[in-house]
Amino acid sequence: MMKIFLSRKNIILSNPTVHKYMKELGLRSIVVRKKPRYKKGDCYKKFDNLVKQNFSVDSPNKVWCTDFTYMWLEGGAKRYNCTIIDLYDRSPVATLNSNRINAELAIETLKAALNHNTIKKGFILHSDQGTQFTSKDFTEFCSLQNITQSMSKAGCPYDNAPMESFYGTFKADFVNHHSFESDEALNKATYDYIFVYYNHIRPHSSNGYLTPFEKRFSYC
């Protein structure tokens, strides 16, 4: 990643050279930690896996993926994040934090995404089989919006690999390096990281090292 950032500034160096200079300067790469598994609760309805690990999409707002992760406030209060990304350019199209990991958080995040994006006919929303996504409230909301749900095989994180990758980066780049005194501070920092840094500044390997914004702009 450091090599890519340098090349975007017209500084062309090999990986070994970049590693050598980083070592001399005492700089270390960020290690992405594995996400813990959430316990599954009772579900209202499950759906087939329509994506089947085919994460290449030819246009925006055709297939989205979603999931949850957790964060902490100073003092130990736990908070949860729900984010939805567009598989076309891996851009987060909505993100929300809450003190509860429930269907309401999933629905409100989806509402935010739909308020700012026009989905295509045959649109698919892919998730794991978490109780939030299999709940009556969430599945009925999706049905009313003409959204086709797709779900990973139980216990198979590879079926939702783009979200696993996103949250690995989100934790490694952002969450693990900051502390937050309040929900207001956490929310503002989350939005700044996702909608400014991640979408507009950080190159993404799946986009040929274009930022999500650059790839979407090239489509337009």
C-alpha positions in Angstrom: 0.0 0.0 0.0 2.8 2.4 0.8 4.3 1.7 -2.7 1.0 2.6 -4.3 0.7 5.8 -2.3 4.2 6.8 -3.4 3.5 6.0 -7.0 0.5 8.3 -7.0 2.9 11.1 -6.1 5.2 10.0 -9.0 7.7 8.4 -6.6 8.4 5.0 -8.2 10.2 2.5 -6.0 10.2 -1.3 -5.7 8.6 -3.1 -2.9 12.0 -4.1 -1.4 13.2 -0.5 -1.5 10.0 0.8 0.2 10.3 -1.9 2.8 14.0 -1.0 3.4 13.2 2.7 3.9 10.2 1.9 6.1 12.5 -0.3 8.3 15.1 2.5 8.5 12.4 5.0 9.6 10.8 2.6 12.1 7.5 2.4 10.1 5.5 -0.9 10.3 2.6 -2.1 8.2 -0.8 -2.4 9.9 -1.9 -5.9 10.6 -5.5 -6.8 9.9 -7.0 -8.8 12.7 -9.6 -11.5 12.3 -13.2 -10.5 13.1 -14.8 -12.5 15.9 -17.9 -14.5 15.1 -21.2 -13.3 16.4 -23.7 -15.7 18.0 -26.7 -16.4 15.9 -30.2 -16.1 17.2 -33.6 -17.3 16.0 -34.3 -16.4 12.4 -37.6 -15.7 10.6 -36.4 -16.5 7.1 -33.2 -17.6 5.3 -32.2 -17.0 1.7 -30.1 -18.8 -0.8 -26.6 -17.6 -1.7 -27.1 -15.8 -5.0 -23.6 -14.2 -5.1 -21.7 -17.5 -4.7 -18.3 -15.7 -4.2 -18.6 -13.9 -7.5 -17.8 -10.4 -6.3 -17.2 -8.8 -9.7 -20.0 -6.5 -10.7 -20.2 -4.5 -13.9 -22.2 -1.4 -12.7 -23.0 0.5 -9.5 -26.0 -0.2 -7.3 -26.5 -3.7 -8.6 -25.2 -5.8 -5.7 -24.5 -4.5 -2.2 -23.0 -6.4 0.8 -23.6 -5.6 4.5 -22.5 -6.8 7.9 -21.8 -5.6 11.5 -18.7 -5.0 13.7 -18.2 -3.6 17.1 -16.2 -0.7 18.7 -15.6 0.7 22.1 -16.0 4.1 23.7 -13.6 5.3 26.4 -14.8 3.8 29.7 -15.8 0.5 28.1 -19.1 1.2 26.5 -19.7 -1.1 23.5 -20.9 0.3 20.2 -21.9 -1.4 16.9 -21.4 -0.4 13.3 -23.5 -1.5 10.3 -22.1 -0.7 6.9 -23.2 -1.4 3.4 -20.8 -1.5 0.5 -21.3 -1.5 -3.3 -19.5 -4.5 -4.9 -18.9 -2.5 -8.1 -16.3 -0.2 -6.6 -16.2 -1.4 -2.9 -17.5 2.0 -1.8 -19.5 2.2 1.5 -22.9 3.6 0.5 -24.1 3.9 4.1 -22.8 3.4 7.7 -24.4 3.8 11.1 -23.4 3.3 14.7 -25.6 2.2 17.6 -25.5 0.9 21.1 -27.4 -2.2 19.9 -26.8 -4.8 17.2 -30.3 -5.5 16.0 -32.6 -5.4 13.0 -33.4 -1.8 13.6 -29.8 -0.8 13.0 -29.7 -2.9 9.8 -32.9 -1.3 8.5 -31.9 2.2 9.3 -28.6 1.7 7.5 -30.3 0.3 4.5 -32.8 3.2 4.5 -29.8 5.6 4.5 -28.3 3.8 1.5 -31.5 3.8 -0.4 -32.1 7.5 0.3 -28.8 8.4 -1.6 -28.8 5.7 -4.3 -31.1 4.4 -7.0 -31.0 0.6 -7.1 -31.3 -1.3 -10.3 -33.9 -3.9 -11.3 -33.0 -7.3 -9.9 -30.9 -5.6 -7.1 -29.3 -8.0 -4.6 -28.4 -7.3 -1.0 -25.9 -9.9 0.3 -25.3 -10.6 4.0 -24.5 -13.4 6.4 -27.2 -15.4 8.3 -27.1 -13.1 11.3 -30.5 -12.9 13.1 -30.6 -9.1 12.2 -30.8 -10.0 8.5 -33.1 -13.0 8.9 -35.5 -11.2 11.2 -39.2 -10.6 10.2 -38.8 -6.9 10.3 -35.7 -6.8 8.1 -36.9 -9.4 5.5 -40.3 -7.7 5.2 -38.7 -4.3 4.8 -36.5 -5.7 1.9 -39.6 -7.3 0.3 -41.4 -3.9 0.4 -38.4 -2.3 -1.3 -38.2 -5.0 -4.0 -34.8 -6.1 -2.7 -33.7 -9.6 -3.3 -31.8 -11.0 -0.3 -28.8 -13.3 -0.7 -27.0 -15.0 2.3 -23.7 -16.6 2.9 -23.5 -20.2 3.9 -23.5 -20.5 7.7 -20.0 -20.3 9.2 -18.4 -19.4 5.8 -16.8 -15.9 6.0 -15.4 -16.3 2.4 -19.0 -16.0 1.1 -19.0 -12.4 2.3 -15.3 -11.7 1.8 -15.6 -8.1 0.7 -17.3 -7.1 4.0 -14.7 -9.1 5.9 -12.0 -7.3 4.1 -13.7 -3.9 4.6 -14.1 -4.4 8.3 -10.5 -5.7 8.6 -9.3 -2.4 7.1 -11.8 -0.4 9.1 -10.5 -1.8 12.3 -6.8 -1.8 11.4 -6.7 1.7 9.8 -9.2 3.5 12.1 -10.7 1.8 15.1 -7.5 0.4 16.6 -5.7 3.7 16.5 -8.3 6.1 18.1 -10.3 6.5 21.2 -13.6 8.2 21.5 -15.1 10.0 24.5 -18.7 10.2 23.2 -21.1 8.9 20.6 -20.9 12.2 18.8 -17.1 12.0 18.5 -17.3 8.3 17.4 -20.0 9.1 14.8 -18.2 12.1 13.3 -14.9 10.2 13.1 -16.6 7.2 11.5 -18.2 9.3 8.8 -15.0 11.2 8.1 -13.0 8.0 7.7 -15.5 6.2 5.5 -17.0 8.9 3.3 -13.8 11.0 3.0 -10.7 8.9 3.5 -11.9 5.5 2.4 -14.1 6.6 -0.5 -11.9 9.4 -1.9 -8.3 9.0 -0.8 -7.4 5.3 -0.1 -6.6 3.3 -3.2 -8.3 -0.1 -3.3 -6.7 -3.2 -4.8 -10.0 -4.5 -6.2 -10.3 -1.3 -8.2 -6.9 -1.6 -9.8 -5.7 0.8 -7.0 -8.2 3.5 -7.9 -10.1 4.9 -5.0 -13.8 3.9 -4.9 -14.7 7.5 -6.0 -12.3 7.3 -9.0 -13.8 4.0 -10.2 -17.4 5.3 -9.9 -16.5 8.5 -11.6 -14.9 6.6 -14.5 -18.1 4.6 -14.9 -20.1 7.8 -15.2 
